[in-house]
Amino acid sequence: MKAIRESKYAIVILSENYAFSRWCLDELAKILQCMKQTGLTVLPVFYYVNPSVVQNQTETFAEAFAKHEDDPKL
């Protein structure tokens, strides 16, 4: 997380199964926190996933968040 705090830019590659990874979500939370606090510039890249799926948390993103709610250790 130190590398994120010390960065000026972050490139987030969002894929269809991105939200199934707790590690990816934790990193994303830190990136968003730094964006708000330090002005970190974030460039999202949507890799074979429609931006509206991510924004609206539908399809695989909805499935992933439901699984995280059922099993927080996932």
PyMOL Python script that loads the backbone (N, CA, C, O; Angstrom):
from pymol import cmd

cmd.read_pdbstr("""\
ATOM      1  N   MET A   1       0.820  -1.194   0.000  1.00  0.00           N
ATOM      2  CA  MET A   1       0.000   0.000   0.000  1.00  0.00           C
ATOM      3  C   MET A   1       0.867   1.262   0.000  1.00  0.00           C
ATOM      4  O   MET A   1       0.408   2.338  -0.384  1.00  0.00           O
ATOM      5  N   LYS A   2       2.113   1.122   0.430  1.00  0.00           N
ATOM      6  CA  LYS A   2       3.022   2.264   0.431  1.00  0.00           C
ATOM      7  C   LYS A   2       3.226   2.783  -0.985  1.00  0.00           C
ATOM      8  O   LYS A   2       3.266   3.993  -1.211  1.00  0.00           O
ATOM      9  N   ALA A   3       3.355   1.867  -1.934  1.00  0.00           N
ATOM     10  CA  ALA A   3       3.560   2.269  -3.330  1.00  0.00           C
ATOM     11  C   ALA A   3       2.380   3.087  -3.848  1.00  0.00           C
ATOM     12  O   ALA A   3       2.564   4.037  -4.608  1.00  0.00           O
ATOM     13  N   ILE A   4       1.184   2.720  -3.439  1.00  0.00           N
ATOM     14  CA  ILE A   4      -0.007   3.473  -3.861  1.00  0.00           C
ATOM     15  C   ILE A   4       0.038   4.870  -3.269  1.00  0.00           C
ATOM     16  O   ILE A   4      -0.200   5.855  -3.969  1.00  0.00           O
ATOM     17  N   ARG A   5       0.346   4.959  -1.964  1.00  0.00           N
ATOM     18  CA  ARG A   5       0.396   6.266  -1.290  1.00  0.00           C
ATOM     19  C   ARG A   5       1.428   7.194  -1.919  1.00  0.00           C
ATOM     20  O   ARG A   5       1.226   8.408  -1.956  1.00  0.00           O
ATOM     21  N   GLU A   6       2.523   6.640  -2.411  1.00  0.00           N
ATOM     22  CA  GLU A   6       3.614   7.450  -2.947  1.00  0.00           C
ATOM     23  C   GLU A   6       3.495   7.715  -4.451  1.00  0.00           C
ATOM     24  O   GLU A   6       4.342   8.397  -5.028  1.00  0.00           O
ATOM     25  N   SER A   7       2.462   7.186  -5.077  1.00  0.00           N
ATOM     26  CA  SER A   7       2.294   7.338  -6.526  1.00  0.00           C
ATOM     27  C   SER A   7       1.538   8.610  -6.884  1.00  0.00           C
ATOM     28  O   SER A   7       0.772   9.150  -6.085  1.00  0.00           O
ATOM     29  N   LYS A   8       1.773   9.068  -8.102  1.00  0.00           N
ATOM     30  CA  LYS A   8       1.025  10.205  -8.646  1.00  0.00           C
ATOM     31  C   LYS A   8      -0.094   9.723  -9.561  1.00  0.00           C
ATOM     32  O   LYS A   8      -1.085  10.422  -9.771  1.00  0.00           O
ATOM     33  N   TYR A   9       0.078   8.517 -10.102  1.00  0.00           N
ATOM     34  CA  TYR A   9      -0.877   7.956 -11.055  1.00  0.00           C
ATOM     35  C   TYR A   9      -1.170   6.502 -10.692  1.00  0.00           C
ATOM     36  O   TYR A   9      -0.310   5.794 -10.168  1.00  0.00           O
ATOM     37  N   ALA A  10      -2.386   6.073 -10.975  1.00  0.00           N
ATOM     38  CA  ALA A  10      -2.761   4.669 -10.800  1.00  0.00           C
ATOM     39  C   ALA A  10      -3.568   4.241 -12.019  1.00  0.00           C
ATOM     40  O   ALA A  10      -4.500   4.928 -12.435  1.00  0.00           O
ATOM     41  N   ILE A  11      -3.201   3.112 -12.575  1.00  0.00           N
ATOM     42  CA  ILE A  11      -3.953   2.525 -13.682  1.00  0.00           C
ATOM     43  C   ILE A  11      -4.650   1.287 -13.132  1.00  0.00           C
ATOM     44  O   ILE A  11      -3.999   0.342 -12.686  1.00  0.00           O
ATOM     45  N   VAL A  12      -5.963   1.302 -13.169  1.00  0.00           N
ATOM     46  CA  VAL A  12      -6.762   0.193 -12.647  1.00  0.00           C
ATOM     47  C   VAL A  12      -7.346  -0.559 -13.835  1.00  0.00           C
ATOM     48  O   VAL A  12      -8.126  -0.003 -14.609  1.00  0.00           O
ATOM     49  N   ILE A  13      -6.968  -1.820 -13.975  1.00  0.00           N
ATOM     50  CA  ILE A  13      -7.468  -2.633 -15.076  1.00  0.00           C
ATOM     51  C   ILE A  13      -8.619  -3.484 -14.544  1.00  0.00           C
ATOM     52  O   ILE A  13      -8.416  -4.445 -13.803  1.00  0.00           O
ATOM     53  N   LEU A  14      -9.810  -3.108 -14.938  1.00  0.00           N
ATOM     54  CA  LEU A  14     -11.028  -3.772 -14.473  1.00  0.00           C
ATOM     55  C   LEU A  14     -11.436  -4.829 -15.489  1.00  0.00           C
ATOM     56  O   LEU A  14     -11.676  -4.523 -16.657  1.00  0.00           O
ATOM     57  N   SER A  15     -11.512  -6.064 -15.035  1.00  0.00           N
ATOM     58  CA  SER A  15     -11.914  -7.162 -15.911  1.00  0.00           C
ATOM     59  C   SER A  15     -13.240  -7.737 -15.425  1.00  0.00           C
ATOM     60  O   SER A  15     -13.778  -7.320 -14.399  1.00  0.00           O
ATOM     61  N   GLU A  16     -13.743  -8.682 -16.167  1.00  0.00           N
ATOM     62  CA  GLU A  16     -15.033  -9.294 -15.849  1.00  0.00           C
ATOM     63  C   GLU A  16     -15.054  -9.895 -14.442  1.00  0.00           C
ATOM     64  O   GLU A  16     -16.070  -9.824 -13.749  1.00  0.00           O
ATOM     65  N   ASN A  17     -13.945 -10.480 -14.025  1.00  0.00           N
ATOM     66  CA  ASN A  17     -13.887 -11.148 -12.722  1.00  0.00           C
ATOM     67  C   ASN A  17     -13.150 -10.344 -11.653  1.00  0.00           C
ATOM     68  O   ASN A  17     -12.842 -10.879 -10.588  1.00  0.00           O
ATOM     69  N   TYR A  18     -12.867  -9.096 -11.913  1.00  0.00           N
ATOM     70  CA  TYR A  18     -12.113  -8.236 -10.997  1.00  0.00           C
ATOM     71  C   TYR A  18     -12.704  -8.232  -9.592  1.00  0.00           C
ATOM     72  O   TYR A  18     -11.971  -8.372  -8.613  1.00  0.00           O
ATOM     73  N   ALA A  19     -13.996  -8.075  -9.484  1.00  0.00           N
ATOM     74  CA  ALA A  19     -14.648  -7.912  -8.182  1.00  0.00           C
ATOM     75  C   ALA A  19     -14.670  -9.194  -7.354  1.00  0.00           C
ATOM     76  O   ALA A  19     -15.005  -9.147  -6.170  1.00  0.00           O
ATOM     77  N   PHE A  20     -14.325 -10.323  -7.939  1.00  0.00           N
ATOM     78  CA  PHE A  20     -14.262 -11.563  -7.165  1.00  0.00           C
ATOM     79  C   PHE A  20     -13.015 -11.613  -6.286  1.00  0.00           C
ATOM     80  O   PHE A  20     -12.942 -12.424  -5.362  1.00  0.00           O
ATOM     81  N   SER A  21     -12.041 -10.761  -6.562  1.00  0.00           N
ATOM     82  CA  SER A  21     -10.785 -10.756  -5.816  1.00  0.00           C
ATOM     83  C   SER A  21     -10.826  -9.751  -4.665  1.00  0.00           C
ATOM     84  O   SER A  21     -10.908  -8.543  -4.888  1.00  0.00           O
ATOM     85  N   ARG A  22     -10.767 -10.257  -3.444  1.00  0.00           N
ATOM     86  CA  ARG A  22     -10.731  -9.385  -2.259  1.00  0.00           C
ATOM     87  C   ARG A  22      -9.495  -8.482  -2.320  1.00  0.00           C
ATOM     88  O   ARG A  22      -9.566  -7.299  -1.987  1.00  0.00           O
ATOM     89  N   TRP A  23      -8.366  -9.051  -2.748  1.00  0.00           N
ATOM     90  CA  TRP A  23      -7.126  -8.286  -2.843  1.00  0.00           C
ATOM     91  C   TRP A  23      -7.295  -7.107  -3.803  1.00  0.00           C
ATOM     92  O   TRP A  23      -6.889  -5.988  -3.489  1.00  0.00           O
ATOM     93  N   CYS A  24      -7.888  -7.352  -4.961  1.00  0.00           N
ATOM     94  CA  CYS A  24      -8.112  -6.270  -5.931  1.00  0.00           C
ATOM     95  C   CYS A  24      -9.017  -5.190  -5.348  1.00  0.00           C
ATOM     96  O   CYS A  24      -8.765  -3.999  -5.534  1.00  0.00           O
ATOM     97  N   LEU A  25     -10.058  -5.598  -4.650  1.00  0.00           N
ATOM     98  CA  LEU A  25     -10.984  -4.624  -4.068  1.00  0.00           C
ATOM     99  C   LEU A  25     -10.316  -3.812  -2.960  1.00  0.00           C
ATOM    100  O   LEU A  25     -10.572  -2.615  -2.826  1.00  0.00           O
ATOM    101  N   ASP A  26      -9.458  -4.462  -2.164  1.00  0.00           N
ATOM    102  CA  ASP A  26      -8.726  -3.733  -1.122  1.00  0.00           C
ATOM    103  C   ASP A  26      -7.790  -2.700  -1.737  1.00  0.00           C
ATOM    104  O   ASP A  26      -7.701  -1.568  -1.262  1.00  0.00           O
ATOM    105  N   GLU A  27      -7.092  -3.102  -2.798  1.00  0.00           N
ATOM    106  CA  GLU A  27      -6.199  -2.168  -3.497  1.00  0.00           C
ATOM    107  C   GLU A  27      -6.996  -1.006  -4.095  1.00  0.00           C
ATOM    108  O   GLU A  27      -6.573   0.147  -4.014  1.00  0.00           O
ATOM    109  N   LEU A  28      -8.138  -1.308  -4.687  1.00  0.00           N
ATOM    110  CA  LEU A  28      -8.978  -0.274  -5.281  1.00  0.00           C
ATOM    111  C   LEU A  28      -9.466   0.702  -4.217  1.00  0.00           C
ATOM    112  O   LEU A  28      -9.504   1.908  -4.457  1.00  0.00           O
ATOM    113  N   ALA A  29      -9.836   0.195  -3.050  1.00  0.00           N
ATOM    114  CA  ALA A  29     -10.278   1.069  -1.957  1.00  0.00           C
ATOM    115  C   ALA A  29      -9.163   2.027  -1.557  1.00  0.00           C
ATOM    116  O   ALA A  29      -9.415   3.208  -1.320  1.00  0.00           O
ATOM    117  N   LYS A  30      -7.931   1.526  -1.483  1.00  0.00           N
ATOM    118  CA  LYS A  30      -6.789   2.380  -1.130  1.00  0.00           C
ATOM    119  C   LYS A  30      -6.539   3.415  -2.228  1.00  0.00           C
ATOM    120  O   LYS A  30      -6.253   4.575  -1.932  1.00  0.00           O
ATOM    121  N   ILE A  31      -6.643   3.005  -3.479  1.00  0.00           N
ATOM    122  CA  ILE A  31      -6.456   3.929  -4.598  1.00  0.00           C
ATOM    123  C   ILE A  31      -7.492   5.044  -4.540  1.00  0.00           C
ATOM    124  O   ILE A  31      -7.155   6.214  -4.717  1.00  0.00           O
ATOM    125  N   LEU A  32      -8.743   4.691  -4.294  1.00  0.00           N
ATOM    126  CA  LEU A  32      -9.799   5.707  -4.222  1.00  0.00           C
ATOM    127  C   LEU A  32      -9.603   6.634  -3.031  1.00  0.00           C
ATOM    128  O   LEU A  32      -9.881   7.830  -3.121  1.00  0.00           O
ATOM    129  N   GLN A  33      -9.127   6.090  -1.916  1.00  0.00           N
ATOM    130  CA  GLN A  33      -8.836   6.914  -0.745  1.00  0.00           C
ATOM    131  C   GLN A  33      -7.736   7.929  -1.080  1.00  0.00           C
ATOM    132  O   GLN A  33      -7.854   9.107  -0.743  1.00  0.00           O
ATOM    133  N   CYS A  34      -6.684   7.476  -1.733  1.00  0.00           N
ATOM    134  CA  CYS A  34      -5.590   8.375  -2.120  1.00  0.00           C
ATOM    135  C   CYS A  34      -6.054   9.395  -3.154  1.00  0.00           C
ATOM    136  O   CYS A  34      -5.601  10.540  -3.143  1.00  0.00           O
ATOM    137  N   MET A  35      -6.946   8.990  -4.039  1.00  0.00           N
ATOM    138  CA  MET A  35      -7.480   9.913  -5.036  1.00  0.00           C
ATOM    139  C   MET A  35      -8.174  11.083  -4.338  1.00  0.00           C
ATOM    140  O   MET A  35      -8.009  12.237  -4.734  1.00  0.00           O
ATOM    141  N   LYS A  36      -8.945  10.781  -3.306  1.00  0.00           N
ATOM    142  CA  LYS A  36      -9.669  11.825  -2.576  1.00  0.00           C
ATOM    143  C   LYS A  36      -8.744  12.666  -1.708  1.00  0.00           C
ATOM    144  O   LYS A  36      -8.913  13.882  -1.618  1.00  0.00           O
ATOM    145  N   GLN A  37      -7.769  12.027  -1.071  1.00  0.00           N
ATOM    146  CA  GLN A  37      -6.921  12.724  -0.108  1.00  0.00           C
ATOM    147  C   GLN A  37      -5.744  13.457  -0.738  1.00  0.00           C
ATOM    148  O   GLN A  37      -5.392  14.554  -0.304  1.00  0.00           O
ATOM    149  N   THR A  38      -5.133  12.860  -1.755  1.00  0.00           N
ATOM    150  CA  THR A  38      -3.895  13.431  -2.296  1.00  0.00           C
ATOM    151  C   THR A  38      -4.000  13.868  -3.749  1.00  0.00           C
ATOM    152  O   THR A  38      -3.049  14.418  -4.305  1.00  0.00           O
ATOM    153  N   GLY A  39      -5.149  13.627  -4.363  1.00  0.00           N
ATOM    154  CA  GLY A  39      -5.305  14.013  -5.759  1.00  0.00           C
ATOM    155  C   GLY A  39      -4.681  13.029  -6.727  1.00  0.00           C
ATOM    156  O   GLY A  39      -4.381  13.383  -7.867  1.00  0.00           O
ATOM    157  N   LEU A  40      -4.481  11.786  -6.281  1.00  0.00           N
ATOM    158  CA  LEU A  40      -3.958  10.739  -7.151  1.00  0.00           C
ATOM    159  C   LEU A  40      -4.787  10.690  -8.434  1.00  0.00           C
ATOM    160  O   LEU A  40      -6.017  10.680  -8.381  1.00  0.00           O
ATOM    161  N   THR A  41      -4.123  10.661  -9.570  1.00  0.00           N
ATOM    162  CA  THR A  41      -4.810  10.553 -10.855  1.00  0.00           C
ATOM    163  C   THR A  41      -5.037   9.077 -11.158  1.00  0.00           C
ATOM    164  O   THR A  41      -4.097   8.283 -11.144  1.00  0.00           O
ATOM    165  N   VAL A  42      -6.289   8.711 -11.432  1.00  0.00           N
ATOM    166  CA  VAL A  42      -6.639   7.312 -11.670  1.00  0.00           C
ATOM    167  C   VAL A  42      -7.148   7.150 -13.096  1.00  0.00           C
ATOM    168  O   VAL A  42      -8.027   7.885 -13.546  1.00  0.00           O
ATOM    169  N   LEU A  43      -6.583   6.179 -13.792  1.00  0.00           N
ATOM    170  CA  LEU A  43      -7.013   5.859 -15.149  1.00  0.00           C
ATOM    171  C   LEU A  43      -7.604   4.448 -15.145  1.00  0.00           C
ATOM    172  O   LEU A  43      -6.863   3.473 -15.025  1.00  0.00           O
ATOM    173  N   PRO A  44      -8.920   4.329 -15.273  1.00  0.00           N
ATOM    174  CA  PRO A  44      -9.510   2.993 -15.341  1.00  0.00           C
ATOM    175  C   PRO A  44      -9.431   2.446 -16.768  1.00  0.00           C
ATOM    176  O   PRO A  44      -9.669   3.166 -17.738  1.00  0.00           O
ATOM    177  N   VAL A  45      -9.095   1.174 -16.874  1.00  0.00           N
ATOM    178  CA  VAL A  45      -9.075   0.476 -18.154  1.00  0.00           C
ATOM    179  C   VAL A  45     -10.081  -0.666 -18.035  1.00  0.00           C
ATOM    180  O   VAL A  45      -9.979  -1.499 -17.135  1.00  0.00           O
ATOM    181  N   PHE A  46     -11.035  -0.698 -18.932  1.00  0.00           N
ATOM    182  CA  PHE A  46     -12.082  -1.713 -18.896  1.00  0.00           C
ATOM    183  C   PHE A  46     -11.712  -2.817 -19.880  1.00  0.00           C
ATOM    184  O   PHE A  46     -11.851  -2.657 -21.092  1.00  0.00           O
ATOM    185  N   TYR A  47     -11.241  -3.937 -19.342  1.00  0.00           N
ATOM    186  CA  TYR A  47     -10.734  -5.046 -20.140  1.00  0.00           C
ATOM    187  C   TYR A  47     -11.827  -6.104 -20.293  1.00  0.00           C
ATOM    188  O   TYR A  47     -12.099  -6.874 -19.372  1.00  0.00           O
ATOM    189  N   TYR A  48     -12.438  -6.126 -21.459  1.00  0.00           N
ATOM    190  CA  TYR A  48     -13.522  -7.067 -21.770  1.00  0.00           C
ATOM    191  C   TYR A  48     -14.666  -6.994 -20.755  1.00  0.00           C
ATOM    192  O   TYR A  48     -15.278  -8.009 -20.423  1.00  0.00           O
ATOM    193  N   VAL A  49     -14.941  -5.793 -20.272  1.00  0.00           N
ATOM    194  CA  VAL A  49     -16.101  -5.569 -19.414  1.00  0.00           C
ATOM    195  C   VAL A  49     -16.654  -4.191 -19.752  1.00  0.00           C
ATOM    196  O   VAL A  49     -15.900  -3.235 -19.939  1.00  0.00           O
ATOM    197  N   ASN A  50     -17.951  -4.101 -19.826  1.00  0.00           N
ATOM    198  CA  ASN A  50     -18.605  -2.839 -20.144  1.00  0.00           C
ATOM    199  C   ASN A  50     -18.542  -1.917 -18.925  1.00  0.00           C
ATOM    200  O   ASN A  50     -18.864  -2.351 -17.819  1.00  0.00           O
ATOM    201  N   PRO A  51     -18.139  -0.665 -19.097  1.00  0.00           N
ATOM    202  CA  PRO A  51     -18.082   0.263 -17.963  1.00  0.00           C
ATOM    203  C   PRO A  51     -19.396   0.353 -17.185  1.00  0.00           C
ATOM    204  O   PRO A  51     -19.378   0.570 -15.973  1.00  0.00           O
ATOM    205  N   SER A  52     -20.527   0.190 -17.857  1.00  0.00           N
ATOM    206  CA  SER A  52     -21.813   0.271 -17.155  1.00  0.00           C
ATOM    207  C   SER A  52     -22.001  -0.900 -16.192  1.00  0.00           C
ATOM    208  O   SER A  52     -22.689  -0.761 -15.180  1.00  0.00           O
ATOM    209  N   VAL A  53     -21.403  -2.046 -16.491  1.00  0.00           N
ATOM    210  CA  VAL A  53     -21.471  -3.201 -15.587  1.00  0.00           C
ATOM    211  C   VAL A  53     -20.751  -2.872 -14.281  1.00  0.00           C
ATOM    212  O   VAL A  53     -21.224  -3.217 -13.198  1.00  0.00           O
ATOM    213  N   VAL A  54     -19.618  -2.210 -14.391  1.00  0.00           N
ATOM    214  CA  VAL A  54     -18.852  -1.814 -13.207  1.00  0.00           C
ATOM    215  C   VAL A  54     -19.599  -0.720 -12.449  1.00  0.00           C
ATOM    216  O   VAL A  54     -19.796  -0.818 -11.237  1.00  0.00           O
ATOM    217  N   GLN A  55     -20.003   0.300 -13.155  1.00  0.00           N
ATOM    218  CA  GLN A  55     -20.665   1.443 -12.526  1.00  0.00           C
ATOM    219  C   GLN A  55     -21.952   1.041 -11.812  1.00  0.00           C
ATOM    220  O   GLN A  55     -22.214   1.494 -10.698  1.00  0.00           O
ATOM    221  N   ASN A  56     -22.747   0.198 -12.446  1.00  0.00           N
ATOM    222  CA  ASN A  56     -24.046  -0.187 -11.888  1.00  0.00           C
ATOM    223  C   ASN A  56     -23.996  -1.472 -11.063  1.00  0.00           C
ATOM    224  O   ASN A  56     -25.005  -1.906 -10.508  1.00  0.00           O
ATOM    225  N   GLN A  57     -22.821  -2.068 -10.991  1.00  0.00           N
ATOM    226  CA  GLN A  57     -22.608  -3.317 -10.257  1.00  0.00           C
ATOM    227  C   GLN A  57     -23.640  -4.370 -10.652  1.00  0.00           C
ATOM    228  O   GLN A  57     -24.379  -4.890  -9.815  1.00  0.00           O
ATOM    229  N   THR A  58     -23.669  -4.668 -11.949  1.00  0.00           N
ATOM    230  CA  THR A  58     -24.563  -5.688 -12.480  1.00  0.00           C
ATOM    231  C   THR A  58     -23.731  -6.865 -12.989  1.00  0.00           C
ATOM    232  O   THR A  58     -22.501  -6.834 -12.938  1.00  0.00           O
ATOM    233  N   GLU A  59     -24.404  -7.890 -13.474  1.00  0.00           N
ATOM    234  CA  GLU A  59     -23.780  -9.080 -14.061  1.00  0.00           C
ATOM    235  C   GLU A  59     -22.734  -9.671 -13.114  1.00  0.00           C
ATOM    236  O   GLU A  59     -23.050  -9.946 -11.956  1.00  0.00           O
ATOM    237  N   THR A  60     -21.498  -9.874 -13.576  1.00  0.00           N
ATOM    238  CA  THR A  60     -20.496 -10.525 -12.726  1.00  0.00           C
ATOM    239  C   THR A  60     -20.143  -9.686 -11.504  1.00  0.00           C
ATOM    240  O   THR A  60     -19.777 -10.238 -10.466  1.00  0.00           O
ATOM    241  N   PHE A  61     -20.244  -8.375 -11.606  1.00  0.00           N
ATOM    242  CA  PHE A  61     -19.946  -7.529 -10.447  1.00  0.00           C
ATOM    243  C   PHE A  61     -21.013  -7.710  -9.369  1.00  0.00           C
ATOM    244  O   PHE A  61     -20.690  -7.717  -8.181  1.00  0.00           O
ATOM    245  N   ALA A  62     -22.257  -7.852  -9.760  1.00  0.00           N
ATOM    246  CA  ALA A  62     -23.327  -8.115  -8.791  1.00  0.00           C
ATOM    247  C   ALA A  62     -23.113  -9.475  -8.127  1.00  0.00           C
ATOM    248  O   ALA A  62     -23.271  -9.608  -6.913  1.00  0.00           O
ATOM    249  N   GLU A  63     -22.753 -10.482  -8.921  1.00  0.00           N
ATOM    250  CA  GLU A  63     -22.490 -11.817  -8.384  1.00  0.00           C
ATOM    251  C   GLU A  63     -21.349 -11.781  -7.375  1.00  0.00           C
ATOM    252  O   GLU A  63     -21.434 -12.380  -6.303  1.00  0.00           O
ATOM    253  N   ALA A  64     -20.289 -11.077  -7.728  1.00  0.00           N
ATOM    254  CA  ALA A  64     -19.112 -11.018  -6.862  1.00  0.00           C
ATOM    255  C   ALA A  64     -19.430 -10.342  -5.538  1.00  0.00           C
ATOM    256  O   ALA A  64     -19.041 -10.840  -4.481  1.00  0.00           O
ATOM    257  N   PHE A  65     -20.127  -9.224  -5.580  1.00  0.00           N
ATOM    258  CA  PHE A  65     -20.441  -8.520  -4.341  1.00  0.00           C
ATOM    259  C   PHE A  65     -21.397  -9.333  -3.476  1.00  0.00           C
ATOM    260  O   PHE A  65     -21.311  -9.283  -2.249  1.00  0.00           O
ATOM    261  N   ALA A  66     -22.301 -10.077  -4.093  1.00  0.00           N
ATOM    262  CA  ALA A  66     -23.197 -10.952  -3.332  1.00  0.00           C
ATOM    263  C   ALA A  66     -22.393 -12.041  -2.627  1.00  0.00           C
ATOM    264  O   ALA A  66     -22.671 -12.368  -1.473  1.00  0.00           O
ATOM    265  N   LYS A  67     -21.398 -12.604  -3.314  1.00  0.00           N
ATOM    266  CA  LYS A  67     -20.555 -13.632  -2.698  1.00  0.00           C
ATOM    267  C   LYS A  67     -19.735 -13.054  -1.552  1.00  0.00           C
ATOM    268  O   LYS A  67     -19.552 -13.715  -0.530  1.00  0.00           O
ATOM    269  N   HIS A  68     -19.241 -11.833  -1.708  1.00  0.00           N
ATOM    270  CA  HIS A  68     -18.476 -11.194  -0.631  1.00  0.00           C
ATOM    271  C   HIS A  68     -19.365 -10.946   0.587  1.00  0.00           C
ATOM    272  O   HIS A  68     -18.908 -11.065   1.724  1.00  0.00           O
ATOM    273  N   GLU A  69     -20.622 -10.605   0.354  1.00  0.00           N
ATOM    274  CA  GLU A  69     -21.550 -10.404   1.472  1.00  0.00           C
ATOM    275  C   GLU A  69     -21.821 -11.721   2.197  1.00  0.00           C
ATOM    276  O   GLU A  69     -21.908 -11.749   3.425  1.00  0.00           O
ATOM    277  N   ASP A  70     -21.954 -12.808   1.441  1.00  0.00           N
ATOM    278  CA  ASP A  70     -22.204 -14.121   2.036  1.00  0.00           C
ATOM    279  C   ASP A  70     -20.979 -14.659   2.772  1.00  0.00           C
ATOM    280  O   ASP A  70     -21.109 -15.319   3.803  1.00  0.00           O
ATOM    281  N   ASP A  71     -19.797 -14.377   2.243  1.00  0.00           N
ATOM    282  CA  ASP A  71     -18.550 -14.871   2.835  1.00  0.00           C
ATOM    283  C   ASP A  71     -17.509 -13.755   2.821  1.00  0.00           C
ATOM    284  O   ASP A  71     -16.776 -13.614   1.843  1.00  0.00           O
ATOM    285  N   PRO A  72     -17.432 -12.959   3.891  1.00  0.00           N
ATOM    286  CA  PRO A  72     -16.495 -11.828   3.928  1.00  0.00           C
ATOM    287  C   PRO A  72     -15.028 -12.234   3.778  1.00  0.00           C
ATOM    288  O   PRO A  72     -14.185 -11.388   3.482  1.00  0.00           O
ATOM    289  N   LYS A  73     -14.713 -13.516   3.976  1.00  0.00           N
ATOM    290  CA  LYS A  73     -13.324 -13.980   3.843  1.00  0.00           C
ATOM    291  C   LYS A  73     -12.949 -14.268   2.397  1.00  0.00           C
ATOM    292  O   LYS A  73     -11.783 -14.528   2.101  1.00  0.00           O
ATOM    293  N   LEU A  74     -13.918 -14.225   1.499  1.00  0.00           N
ATOM    294  CA  LEU A  74     -13.693 -14.531   0.082  1.00  0.00           C
ATOM    295  C   LEU A  74     -12.670 -13.608  -0.522  1.00  0.00           C
ATOM    296  O   LEU A  74     -12.358 -13.723  -1.707  1.00  0.00           O
TER     297      LEU A  74
END
""", "prot")
cmd.dss("prot")
cmd.show_as("cartoon", "prot")
cmd.util.cbc("prot")
cmd.orient("prot")
